[in-house]
Amino acid sequence: DVGSYAPEAFDWNVTLGRGMVLNTKTILESDSSVWKWDGGRPEALYKCGEVKEIAATARAVYEHFPKWRSDAYALMNPKVPLWSDHLNAMTSFGMCIFMSGLLGSLMLYISLSLSSGREDESGKTLERWNSLGFPLLGLNLAFLIAGIIVLLFANDAYSESQDPFFLRSSRM
């Protein structure tokens, strides 16, 4: 319904209690002294979120702004940074790190099982394999830990994208 989004049909003043009223139209039309958006990555909105009026305005207007409009805007403007792009990149990178650790472990297992270290009673062959195998095993462990850390950051980014109150300075 196009008529319901006309300026005169929308109540721009939001009563917040204790006599406080937030004029969302004034905040939305503010200049760069209020808006700190630099057009960069999705995290750039933190600077806007630190301004409590902007965070409250975004939450108040969100209920009245259909999601399909922001989706259509994002589809028509491919350079707009999206949380989904950010999350996809982080989780894909984390899974690549995990796969490298898994494949490294598999290669170490196969090389040990195919080596003659099991048959050599003196243990010198196994000792030579260990001189290369243990450092590579440590490298695999480092890959797995790095993958966990990247996925923790991805989970943090997902939580931020789902929680409108995360933008408050006290939560960062």
Residue pairs with C-beta under 8 A, 6 or more apart in sequence:
3 9
4 10
7 25
10 64
12 23
12 24
12 25
12 26
13 21
13 22
13 23
13 24
14 21
14 22
14 24
14 56
14 60
15 21
16 22
16 56
22 53
22 56
22 57
22 60
24 57
24 60
24 61
27 34
27 53
27 54
27 57
28 57
28 61
34 51
34 53
34 54
35 48
35 54
36 44
36 47
36 48
36 50
36 51
37 44
37 45
37 47
37 48
38 44
38 47
39 81
40 81
41 81
41 86
42 81
42 82
42 83
42 86
42 157
42 161
44 81
45 167
46 167
46 172
48 54
48 55
48 167
49 55
49 166
49 167
49 168
49 169
50 167
50 169
52 168
55 164
55 167
55 168
58 164
59 164
62 164
73 80
74 80
74 82
83 157
83 158
83 160
83 161
86 157
87 154
87 157
87 158
87 161
90 150
90 151
90 153
90 154
90 157
91 151
91 154
93 150
94 147
94 150
94 151
94 154
95 147
97 143
97 144
97 146
97 147
97 150
98 143
98 144
98 147
100 143
101 140
101 141
101 143
101 144
101 147
104 136
104 139
104 140
104 143
105 137
105 140
108 133
108 136
108 137
108 140
111 129
111 133
112 129
112 133
115 125
115 126
115 129
116 125
117 123
117 125
117 126
117 128
117 129
118 126
119 125
120 126
159 166
160 166
165 171
166 172
